[in-house]
Amino acid sequence: MDIAAEPIVAAPPGFFAEEVFWVHHWTDSLFSFKCRRDPGLRFTSGQFAMIGLMVGGKPLVRAYSMVSPAWEHHLEFLSIKVQDGPLTSRLQHIQVGERVLIGRKTVGTLVLDNVRPGRNLWLLATGTGLAPFMSLIRDPDVFDRFDRVIVAHTVREVKELAYRDYITGELREHELLGEMVSEKLIYLPSVTREPFPVQGRITTRLESGDAERQAGVEPLDPEHDRVMICGSEAMNSDCKALLEARGFIEGTNHVPGSYVVEKAFVTK
């Protein structure tokens, strides 16, 4: 029997209880929401936190990357909806005015310090793996460190291209970021299961060189380029294999490399 989420009044140890003030449903299986941010929560753009709800008197949480950049005063998250998923089956019904649990500890490998300085920064995402990259492409440090920042977002259907209009429109007109974004950000959306100007998996397009040609940049080179990966387990594995075959070395929170991959991914 399904156990409904409980109203959150006070946060359990290790969490903040933050009020939701905006919810947007992209599709029947994809939504975003924003909540307040406690001034005590510190994170680096690209990191994630454990977030969730109270169920059965206990926190039910999963790892979610922050969509919002580190400088933003609120928190934003992008989530799938799994109808029988322990958390997302409940979280998808969150309403404005309700509260969510936000873990006090933030971690993650998709941070700038984990990759060496370079020429182009490739951000490879499938589905909700776009979330940490939305945080990074609104961080001025990213544009200070790289000549080009290339967001390659692959989804099954066009309607799943969350934030597409924002990336191609509003972000480029942002008062503080607009000039840097217009000069350096390259957005490469692709779709795999229906007609779209660009179709196919990112690994296929990198293997053929189509992705680099579309972006108008040099072929991937471990001496000059850096890559961050966030997607399904299969996508992560395929991208790792492709990059390592070309001589890329994985970075960690202790030793920066030429690519990094985020292994925490919400599936339930």
N, C-alpha and C positions, 0 to 999 in steps of 0.2 A: 504493500500500500504506500502510495506517495505521501511524504511528509512535507507539508507546506513550510515555506520559510517563515520565520518569526519576526515580528517587528523589532528593530534594533533600537534600544534606548541608550544603553551604555555599552561601551566597547569592552570585550574581554581583554585580558593581559596580552600585550604584543600587537594590539590593533588600535586603529582610530575608527570611530564610527562617523562617517561623513554623509551629509545630505546630498541627494541627487537633485540637480536643478535643470537637467536637459536630457532628453532621450530621443534618439532618432533611429528608426528601423529602415535599413537600406533595402532588405529583402525579407522573405519569410525565414531566412536562415542566418541573417547577419544584422547586427545593430551596434550602435555606439551610445555611450552615455557620459555625462560630465557630473562631477561631484565636487564639493568643497575640498580644499586642501589645508590640512592643519599646518601652521607655520613651522611646526617641529619636524615635518617630513622633509628629508633631504634626499635628492637623488641626482644622478647624472643622466643626461639625455641618452636614451637607448636602453636604460635599465628596466627591470620589472619588479613588481611586488606581488605578494599573495593577497588576493582580494576575494570577497565572497559574502555569505549570508550566515545567519544563525539557523540551524536546523537540528531539532531534537536536543536543544540546549547546548549545542556545540558549534564552533565555527566550521563551516564547510567552505573551503577556499581552494583556489587554483592560481597558478602563476599567470599574470597578465602584464604585458608590457605597457608602459605609459605612452599614449599617443601624444600627450602634451609635452612640450619641451621643459627643461629644468627650470627655466625662468618664469613659467606661467604660474598664476596664482590659484588656478584650479587644476583638477586632474581629469583626464579624458581617457576612455578605454574603448577598444573595438573588440566585439565578441561574436562568436558563432552561436547558433541555437541548436542544441541537440535535444530532441524532444524527450528522450529517456536518459539524458545526461544528469547525473546527480546535482550539479550546480547550474549549468546553463538552462536546464528545463525550468528552473525557478527564476534565475537572474533575468531571463528574457522578459519577464513580466514586471520588472522594476518600474516604479512610477515616480514622477517628480514629487519631492517632499519626503520620500522614504530614504532610509539610510543603508549604506553598504559598509562592509568591513574592509579596511585598508591596512595591510601589514606595515609595521613600522620599519622593517628591514627591507632595503632595496638592493638588488644584486643584478648581475647579468654580464655577458661577455661583449655585447654589441656597443662598446664605448670606444671613443677615439683613442684613448691611451693604449688600447690593446692591439692597434695596428701601427706599423711604422709610418713615418711621413712618406708621401708619394705624390704621384701626378693626378690620377683619377681615382675616385672612390666609387665603387659599384655597390649598390644596395639591392640585393636579390631577394624578392619576397613572393610567396604564394599566399592567397587568401588573407587571413588576419595577420599573417607575418609582416604585413605592411606597418603595423602599429609602431614598433620601435623606430622605424625609419621616418615616420611622420614626426616623431620627436626630434630626430637628428637633423632633418632638413629645415627645422626651424631654430637650429642652434647656430649662431654666427661663427663659432669656432670651427665648424665643419667647413664652411666656405673659406675661412682664413687658411686652412691647412691644405686644401686641394684645389687644383685648377678646374676640375669638373666633378660634379656629384651626379651620379646616374642612378635613378630609381627604376628598376625593372620589376614591375608588378604583374604577375600572371594569375589569372582566375579562369574559372570554367565558363561563366556567362558574363556578358557585358554589365548587367546590373550589379554584379559583385565588385566592380571597380570602385570601391569605397574611396571617397575623398578625391576622385578624379577631377571634378569641377573645381574643387578648392585648390588643388595643385596647379591646374592650368589657368586659373583665374585669380581668385582672391589673394592667394599667397604671393603672386607676382606683383600685386599692388600693395602689399603690406608696407606700412610706413617705415619700418626699420629694416626689414629683410628684403623688400621688393627688388632693390637694385642688385643685391648679391644673387638672389634667386634667378632673376631674369638673365643674368650674365653667366651663371655657372651651373644651374640645375637643368638636367635633362631627364625627361619623364618618358619611360618606355612601357606603356601598358600593353598586355597581350592577352588573348582569349583562346581557350583550347576547344570549346565545344559548340561554338556558334560563329557565324560570320562576323568579322571585325577586320579593320585595316591591317592589323598585325596578329597573326595566329601562331600558336605553337608554344612549346615549353621553353623556358629560358635556357636550359642546358642544350637543347637542340639548336637554338639560335646562336649560342656562343660557340658551339662546335663548328657551325657553318660560317661563322663570322658575320652573320646577318645583324646581330645585336650591335656590334661595334660599328658596322656600316650605317645602321639606322641612327646611331647616336652621333656619328661623325667624329669618332675618336679612334686612336690607334688600337691594334689588337691587344688583348689582355697580356700583360707582361709582368712577371713577379718582381722584376727589378724596379718597376715604376708604378704599378697599379696595386690598389688595395681593394679587398672585397669583404662585404658583410653579408651573411646568409641567414634568413629566417623563414622557415616554411614547414611543410610536412616532413616527417622522418625520411620519406623516400626522396623528396626534393633536396633536403639537406645532404643526404648520402650521395646523391648523384652529383651535386655541385662540388662537394669535397673531392670526389674522385676526379672530376674534370680538372679542378684547380691543381691538385697535387700532381697530376700527370704532367702539368705544365711547369712544375717547380715551385708552386706556392707553398708556404709553410704556415700552419695554423698558429695563431697567437692565443695567449691566455691572459688571465688577470695578473700574471707574474712576468711573462715574457711576451712582448709584442711581436706580431708576425705580419705576414702579407695578407692573411685572411682570418676571419673569425666566424663562428657559427653559434647561433643560440639554440640550445637543446630543450629549453623549457617552452612548451607549446600547449595551449588549451585545446583539448579534444573532447572534453566532457562537461 
